[in-house]
Amino acid sequence: MQTLTFPPRQSLGLYPTPLQHLDTISARYGRDIWIKRDDLCGVALGGNKVRKLEFLLAQAKAQGCDTVITTGGAQSNHAMLTAACAARLGMQAILLLKARGVMERRGNLVLDDLYGARVRFVDTDSYDDIHAQAQQLSLDLEKQGHRAFWIPLGGSTPLGTLGYAEGVRELAEQAQALGFRPGHLVCATGSGGTAAGLFLGASRFLPEAQVHAVCVDHGPFRQITLDLAAQASDLLGCPAPDPAALTVESHVGPGYAVSAPEDSPRIRELAQAEGILLDPVYTGKAWSGMLDLLEQGAFDDRGDLVFFHTGGAAALFAMDLA
Ligand SMILES: *Cc1c(COP(=O)(O)O)cnc(C)c1O
């Protein structure tokens, strides 16, 4: 296995997360399907943002920051996990959340409060507005003697992207020990950092694998993912991965954070067959999109399928399945 030098990480999650073979589902769909349980990463209800935060918050600490500012939708998993991780490191989290979606005290908003975050709703449709507010807030905090670290949407910066490059290193080691070859890596995509990390990590540690980003929002995700992967490669001093190894699919359905009727039976199926919870915003859509692709024969070549469970269960307590 190739050695690469990663920047410093702050340990926050319990890694490696389990890599589980889905016996019932594999038999039912006629294909070996594995699931990488990053929903069981040991912080809050789990989730993909913790791997990114291990790199991002290591940098925040190295810069002497005592405050972390980030953003997302009202029910952002990323914001909640940032609050959880910041609290553990003794930092104040300030969440500038878009005043859109479920804003009652449900789901992740309950957890944001539990983790001691300061939540401010911003009435805008544009993350540019929020970014401007975050910059002003950082300056104000500086005048009061604080030092703030800004984490953009989803933690999807080049540094955050390294979380899943490292995650593929972990997966490759586990798969080798279990004696199988991952041929396809599938994840939900909302801001691109997870897919970009998988894509970069696969190029180094699982060069035969194809990465499938299943988009749960509208946006130029192919370009975003390629750009993030190239910038993250620069941080590691390795060449950017081959674009041919990345497939980008859309499974937005009726809209971002809107539950899709066709996904609900599949969310129920995985819960009942394997005991695993998917959420209607991210993992339920990615899982359903993956099964569509499977039925279309998109995974007929190469080795086994690995679905990255990226967390998100709190949404089940904020909204109903369609
Ligand atoms: C943020 C998130 C994603 C998407 O990951 P990105 O790196 O932002 O593309 C997927 N699943 C869940 C549960 C998330 O919270």
The ligand as an SDF file (V2000), in Angstrom:
LIG
                    3D

 15 15  0  0  0  0  0  0  0  0999 V2000
  -23.1030   16.2940    4.5180 C   0  0  0  0  0  0  0  0  0  0  0  0
  -23.6790   14.9480    4.3070 C   0  0  0  0  0  0  0  0  0  0  0  0
  -23.4830   14.2440    3.1050 C   0  0  0  0  0  0  0  0  0  0  0  0
  -22.8050   14.8600    1.9150 C   0  0  0  0  0  0  0  0  0  0  0  0
  -21.4150   14.9530    2.0270 O   0  0  0  0  0  0  0  0  0  0  0  0
  -20.6490   16.0890    1.2440 P   0  0  0  0  0  0  0  0  0  0  0  0
  -19.2380   15.8650    1.5750 O   0  0  0  0  0  0  0  0  0  0  0  0
  -21.1750   17.3960    1.7710 O   0  0  0  0  0  0  0  0  0  0  0  0
  -20.9630   15.9520   -0.2080 O   0  0  0  0  0  0  0  0  0  0  0  0
  -23.9630   12.9580    2.9980 C   0  0  0  0  0  0  0  0  0  0  0  0
  -24.6610   12.3920    4.0150 N   0  0  0  0  0  0  0  0  0  0  0  0
  -24.9110   13.0440    5.1520 C   0  0  0  0  0  0  0  0  0  0  0  0
  -25.7190   12.3670    6.1890 C   0  0  0  0  0  0  0  0  0  0  0  0
  -24.4310   14.3360    5.3470 C   0  0  0  0  0  0  0  0  0  0  0  0
  -24.6820   14.9770    6.4970 O   0  0  0  0  0  0  0  0  0  0  0  0
  1  2  1  0
  2  3  1  0
  2 14  2  0
  3  4  1  0
  3 10  2  0
  4  5  1  0
  5  6  1  0
  6  7  2  0
  6  8  1  0
  6  9  1  0
 10 11  1  0
 11 12  2  0
 12 13  1  0
 12 14  1  0
 14 15  1  0
M  END
$$$$
